[in-house]
Amino acid sequence: MTIEYIGKADSMLAEYTAMLARSDARNAEAKALLAEAEELAAEVRHLESTEFMMTPDEVTQSNAHRALLEREIDAKSGRVLQLHQETFHEWESWTARQY
């Protein structure tokens, strides 16, 4: 092998390793966000299941709290989607490269 070829292979391996590390970090963040969103969703389900026992004022408060929780869930879900799209686009870019 020529020195140039070895240098290109080393460079490609280093870039690939860095891409995998970034992907792992995004996946870890996505996993944590999904766990947080599931906890919030469990709270929403609990509020929904106990609503029939609430007074009208409590229902109003519960609905406001549920709306807040659902916005948080949507924000976390949106971030997870963004992380997966970043990983996909980076992988697409990687596979399109020519060495």
C-alpha positions in Angstrom: 0.0 0.0 0.0 1.1 3.5 -0.7 1.5 6.1 2.1 -1.2 8.2 0.4 -3.7 5.2 0.5 -2.8 4.5 4.2 -3.3 8.2 5.0 -6.7 8.2 3.3 -7.8 5.0 5.1 -6.7 6.5 8.5 -8.6 9.7 7.8 -11.7 7.8 6.7 -11.6 5.6 9.8 -11.1 8.7 12.1 -14.1 10.5 10.5 -16.2 7.3 10.7 -15.3 6.8 14.3 -16.2 10.5 15.1 -19.5 10.1 13.2 -20.4 7.1 15.3 -19.5 8.9 18.5 -21.8 11.8 17.6 -24.5 9.3 16.7 -24.1 7.5 20.0 -24.4 10.9 21.8 -27.6 11.8 19.9 -29.1 8.4 20.6 -28.3 8.7 24.3 -30.0 12.1 24.4 -33.0 10.8 22.5 -33.3 7.8 24.8 -33.3 10.1 27.9 -35.8 12.5 26.2 -38.1 9.5 25.4 -37.9 8.3 29.0 -38.8 11.8 30.3 -41.7 12.0 27.8 -43.0 8.7 28.9 -43.0 9.9 32.5 -45.0 12.9 31.5 -47.4 10.8 29.4 -48.0 8.6 32.5 -48.9 11.7 34.5 -51.3 12.7 31.7 -52.9 9.3 31.7 -53.3 9.5 35.5 -55.0 12.9 35.3 -57.3 11.6 32.6 -58.2 8.5 34.7 -59.0 10.5 37.8 -60.9 13.3 36.1 -64.3 11.8 36.8 -63.8 12.2 40.5 -62.8 15.9 40.3 -64.9 19.0 40.9 -65.4 21.3 38.0 -62.6 23.6 39.3 -60.3 20.7 39.7 -61.1 19.6 36.1 -60.2 23.1 34.8 -56.9 23.0 36.7 -56.3 19.4 35.5 -57.0 20.4 31.9 -54.5 23.3 32.1 -51.9 21.0 33.7 -52.5 18.4 31.0 -52.1 20.9 28.3 -48.8 22.0 29.8 -47.6 18.4 30.0 -48.7 17.7 26.4 -46.7 20.7 25.2 -43.6 19.4 27.1 -44.1 15.9 25.5 -44.4 17.5 22.1 -41.2 19.5 22.6 -39.3 16.4 23.7 -40.7 14.3 20.8 -39.8 17.1 18.4 -36.2 17.1 19.7 -36.0 13.3 19.4 -37.1 13.6 15.8 -34.6 16.3 15.1 -31.8 14.1 16.6 -32.8 11.2 14.4 -32.9 13.4 11.4 -29.4 14.8 12.2 -28.1 11.2 12.4 -29.8 10.2 9.2 -28.4 13.2 7.3 -24.9 12.7 8.6 -25.1 9.0 7.6 -26.3 10.0 4.1 -23.5 12.5 3.8 -21.0 9.9 4.9 -22.1 7.3 2.4 -22.1 9.9 -0.4 -18.4 10.8 0.2 -15.8 9.8 -2.2 -12.3 9.0 -0.9 
